[in-house]
Each structure stands twice: as C-alpha cells, then as structure tokens.
C-alpha cells in the first residue's frame, strides 16, 4: 500500500527513490518483520495491563479424573494469567500488512479473510470461556461449524482465483522433481483445502498447553513457509528447484514475515513464566493462516513435514481417545503428549525447549528435500 500512496505524490522529495527502494520484496519483508516485532513489543504491556484490569485471566475447567485433577493442580499458578494474547499477534501482523503488502492481489485478501475470521472465532471462544462457561468455551459443534465456514470460503476463493493456471488444483510432492498431486475435481480439491486449514488450526490449538510451546513451534514452521514463499515467488529459483512458480508468493512472503515478527514479540511475554497466554484467538488464527499459506504456495505436503510435531501432538490425542474407547486403556499418562511428559515429572521449560528443537528439525528436514529434487 505504501508504494501506491507514494505514487500519488510524485512531487515529494525522494519519492521516486523510495518507490524504487520499496519495490524490492526483501526490503518490504524486512520492514514488515521489524514493524510487527517492534509494534508487538510496544503494545504487549498495554494489552496485558488491560486484560488484568478487566480480569480476563486463564480459567482452568474442572477435571473428571484424578490424573487430570492432578494436572490442573500443577497448573494452578497459571490461573488468572491474562489470556487472549492473540490480540497482540493479530494487531502486530495487521499493521505492517496494511502498510507493506500490495492490496490488489488475491493472495493478500484470502490470507486477511482467514486471519480475521479465525481470530474473531477464537476471541469469541475466549470470551465465552472466561465470562459465560468458565474453562469450557464454545461447544465443539459450534467451533467446528465456524471453522468449516471459514475454510470453505477460503477454498472457494483459492479455486476461483488460481495463482498459477498451469498447476491449478495441484500440490507439489516433496523430494521428487516434476511430480505433482493433481485433484480430478473442484469438489475434491476444495475438500483437500478445507482439510489442510482445519487440520492445521486444530493442531496448533491442541499444542497450546505450556508456556511458549505453541508459539515457539509456530515460529519454526513460519520460518519454513517464509523460505518457501520467497523461493516460489522467484521464477529463477523455483525453476532451478523444480517448484511451481507462484508470482504472488512475494506478497505471501511479506505477510508471513509480519506474522513472524508478531509471533516473536508475543513469545517475549509468553515465555516461562508466561505473562500472557495466546488463547484460542491466537492458536486458531496462527494455524489457519499457516495452513492457508501452504495451500496458496502449493506446498501442503511440505507443510505437513514442517508440522511434524503438531501431527504427533494431534495423533497422541486421537490414539489416546481411540484406545480408551475400544480397549478401556490409555496409551499415554495424559494427552496431548506434552502433558504425558509433565506426568513423567519433566520440567516445563525442558519439555518446551525440546519440543522446539524437534519442530526445528522437522522444518530443516522439509527444506532439505528441496535440494534432493
């Protein structure tokens, strides 16, 4: 947007030089990142004070089993800690996106739509969780229906506004050059998109259970997506690595750079002992935006590699529930799996840092497959 504004005032001193300078995508990405980081660090204390003043703090729901009750006792120090930290990530991302992204491209609108929609859904859930149904929030049916609506709308837009006409309704297969997974019908392709977005959204939500855990994992995934966005946004690099060239990848690169800066700013205050939690307003938004970015970049399968840790967390819940339902026995002491390690008396910081390391390794493995192609 800033370039469009400068073009309206050609007589301003250094206007032409500034337009030339800002035309470099890397310059706008760095400025977007720094703006989000600094703005996020600036508003975080204000948001924390406001939430504390209005008693918008963490509420732990009553547990049904003794093991769950013991865990809630372990987390009793977290009760009252301000939540809804997604507000920080949302505002710190939105500001640089408004300034540095180009507003005449579909990719930006789709990402904004998903970000705003999932943020509002999470915000409502957080409010209900604190003020109406302490610790519980919206019902599963309401949340899932809302997520389906957002994801379906995104899928419809992605299908009807192809970013690359030659690889419409397809995704890149990692590690194997000239290999793409093509979907035979519009309906099948849109179901795939909905699955990716909702899966990513709920995986981040499940992982958000310890100070700094979810946001740290999201940061490693965002870095991987940023690298992919820069590569596919360049015709020469994408051709060299046998990837689909997405011209609007440059704008996705800038958008994700803003979200990365906002996420790091939030981590500053979310690290142990956390001064604020992201809440569903943050976890649903981050997961939805990352999933949508992967779809827009035609890199859903690579994204799945980046999300290796999130997948493990999700599978631990599915395995636990299935085992208890059909066998009457639990596989883990508690699920998601980070709570299993808590039950093994691992310190919270050790669990978080080790999970970050594992997530970083998954991202490196994913990026490493680029050269194999």
N, C-alpha and C positions, 0 to 999 in steps of 0.2 A: 504493500500500500504506500509506503514512504516514497518509492520511486514514482508512482503515479501522481502523488502530491507534488513532488519536485518538478515534474514535467509541466504542471500547471503554472509554475512561476519560473519561466526560462531566464528572466532578467535578474534573478537573485545571484549575488556573488557566489562563485564556485558551484553553481547549480549543475552545470554540465559535468564538472569533475566529480561531484558527489554521485550523480546518476551513474557515471562510468564505474566509480568505486563500488557502489552498491549492486551493480549488475553481476558481480562475482558471487556465485551461490555460496562459496565458502565464507566470504565476508559476512553475508547476511546470516548464515548459520551460526558463526561465532558471536555476532552481535545478539542474535536471538537467544543463544545459550546464556551469555553473560547478563542480558537483561532479565531473563527469567530467574537466574540464580540470585542476583542482587535484589530484585524485587521480592522474591520469595523470602530471602533472609530479612528484608525490611518489614514485611507485613506479618511474618510469623509471630513475633511477640505481641503485636496488636490483636491478632486473631486469638491467641492463647488467653490473653487478658479478658477479651470479650466473652469467650466461652466459659472461662472461670467465673466471671461476674454473673453470668446468667445460668450457672450451674449446668452447663452442657457437658457433663462428665460421663466417663465409662460406667456402665451398669452391667454387672455380671448376673446372668439369669440363674435361677435355682436349678441345681442338677439333680438328676433322678437316681444315679448310682453313687456308691461310696467313692469309687475311683474319681468320678467327675467332681464329686464334692471336695475331695482332697485337692484336686487341681484348682478349683475355684478358691480354696483356702490359700494355695501357693500364690495365686494372682490377686489376693486381697489388697495388696499395696497399690494395684493399678486402679482400684475403684476410685472414681471421682476425677481421674486424669482426663483433661479435655479431649473430646473426640471430634469427628467431622473435620479432620485435618485436610480432607480432600479439597476444602475451600482454598487452602493455600496453594495446592498444586494446580487447581483449576484457574485461579486468578493469575498466578505467576506464568502459566502457559499461555493463557488467552492474550495477555498484554503484548508480548513480542510477536505472537502470531498475527495480531491486528496490525502491527507496525511493519513487520518484515516480510510476511508472506504475500504472494500475488493473489489478488482476490477474484481474478477472472478465470480460475481453473477449478474443474470439478473436484479434484482430489482434496483440496482445502475445504470445500463445502461439506464433503462427505465426512471428513475427519471431525470438523467442527460440530456437525449434526450428532455424530455418535458421542463425542465428548460431552456436549451439553446435555443430551438426553440421558446418558448413563450417570452423569454427575447429579442431575436432578432426581433421578430414581434413587440413587444412593443417599442423597440428602434427606429425602422424604423417609426412607427406611431408618436412617439415623435418628430423625426427629421422633418417629413412632417408637423406636427402641428406647429412647430416653424419657419421653413425656407421656406416652399412651399405654404401651405394653412393655414395661421395663425389662430390658435384656432380650426381648424376642423380635421386635420389629414387624415388618410386613409379613404376611403369610407367604409360604413357598409358591403357591399358585399365582398370587398377585405379582411377585417378583419375577417369576418365570415368564408369565404372560407379557409383562412390561419389557423384559429383555428380548423376548421373541419379536415384539413390535419394533424395537429399535434395530435389531439385527436384520429383520426382514426388510425394513425400509432401506437400510444400508445396502443389502443385497440387491434390491430392485434398482437402486441408483448405480451401483457398480456394473450391473448387467446392461443397463440402458445407456451408460456413458463409458464406453470402453476406452481405457487409457492406451491400449495398443491393439489395433484392429486385427493384426496377424495372429495374436495369441489371446484372443478373446475366449473366455470360458476355458482357461487352462491354468496350470500351475507348473512351476519348474521342479524337476526331480533332482535332488542334490547328488553331487559326485559323478553323475553320468551326463556327458555332454550330448547336446541335440536330443535330449529326452524330456518330454513334457507329458503331463497327465491332462488329457482333454476330456471335457464333460460333454456328453452327447446331446443334452437338452438344457434349456434355460432353467427348467424347474430343478433338475439335479444340481446344476451349478449354484443356484440360489440357496438350495438346502445345504450345500457344502459351505457356502459363505456364512450362513446362519450358524452352522455347527462350529466353525472356527471362532467366530466372535463370541458366542455364548460360552464355548469351552474355555476360551482364554479369560473371559470375565469371571467365571466362577472359580477357575483355578487360582487366580490371584486372590479372590475373596477367601478361599479356603486356607491359603498360605498365610494370611494376615492374622497371626496369633501371638507373635513375640515382638519385642521392641526392635524395630529396624529390619525385621526379617523380610516382609513382603516388599518394602520399598527398595531394599538392597538388591533383591533378586530381580525386580523390575528394572533397576538401573543397568544391570549386566545385559538383560535382554534388549533394552533400548539401545545400548551401545552396538549390539549386533545388528539391529534393524537400521540404525543410522549408517553403519558401514554399507549395508546392502542398498539402502536408498541412494547413497552417493554413487555407488558403482553402477546401478541400473539407470540412474539419471544421466550418465555419461555414455554416449554412443560408442566411444572408443574402448572404454574399459569393459562395458557389457559385451561388446563383440569379442574382445580378447578372452573373456572368461565364459563365453558361450551362454550368456544370460539374456533374458528378454529385456530389451531396452524400453524403459518407461520414461518418456520425456518429462512427465510430471513428478518423477522421482526426486527432482531437485526441491520441489516445494514440500514433499513429504520429509525430505532430509532436514529442511529448516524447521518444520513443525515438530519433528521428533527431537531436534536439538533444543527447542524451547522446553519441551516436556522433560528432557534430561536435566536441564538446569533447574527446573522447578522441583524435580524429584530429589536432586542433591541438596537443595535448600531445605526441603522437608526433612530429609534424613538427618540434617544437623540438629533438629529438635526432636526427632523420633528415635534417635539412638539411645541405648540404655543408660540410665533410666529415662524412659520417654517422658517428654513434657507435653506431648500431644500424640494422639493416635489418628490414623488416616480415616478410619471408619469406612462404611460402605460407599460413602461419597467419593472416597479416594480409590478404593480397591476395584469397584465396578468400573469406574472411569478409566483407570490405567489399563485394566485387562481388555476392555472394549476397544480402546484406541490402538493398543498394540496389535490386537487381532485384526482390526480393520486395516492397519498399515501393512501387515503381512499380505492380506488379500490384494490390496492395491498394487503392491510390488510384485505380485505373482510368486510369492516366496512362502507359501503356507507350510510346506513340508520342511523347509529350512527353519522356519519359525518354530516348528514342533521340536526340532533339535535344541534350539535355544531354550525352549521351555521344558527341558528335560526334568528339572527339579520340580516345576509346577505339576508336571504329569505324574511324577512319583507321589507328590502330596495328594493329588486327586485320586490316584489308584489306591493309595493306602486307605482312603475313606470308603471307596467302593468295595474293596476287598474286606474291610472290617465289617461293613454292613451286611454284605452277602454271606460271609462266614457265620456271623451271629444269627442271621435269619435261617440259614439252611442247616447249620451244624450245631448251633447253640454255643459256639465257642468264638473267642476273639483271637485274631492273629497278632495284633499289637496290644500293648498295655493300654494304649489310647490312640485315637486318630483325630486329625491328621498326624502324620508320622513325627512332626516336630514335638508333639505332646508325648509321644512314646519315649523320646529321648529325655524329656523332662521327668517322666516317671522313672527313668533309669538314673535320675539324680545328676544329669549333666547340667552344668551351669548355663543359664540362659544365654550369656554372651558367647560361650563356646559353641552352642548349637547354631546361633545366628551366623557367626563368622564362618563356621564350617559349611553351612548351607550356602553362604555367599560364594565360597571357594568352589563348591560343586557346581553352582549355577554358572560361574565364570568359566569353568572347564567345559561345560556343555556349549557355551557360546563360542569358545575357541575351537572346539571340535566342528561346530557348524560352519564357521568361517573357513576352517581348514579344508573343508570339502570343495571350496571354490577352486583351489589350485588343482585338486585332483581332476576336476573337469577338463 
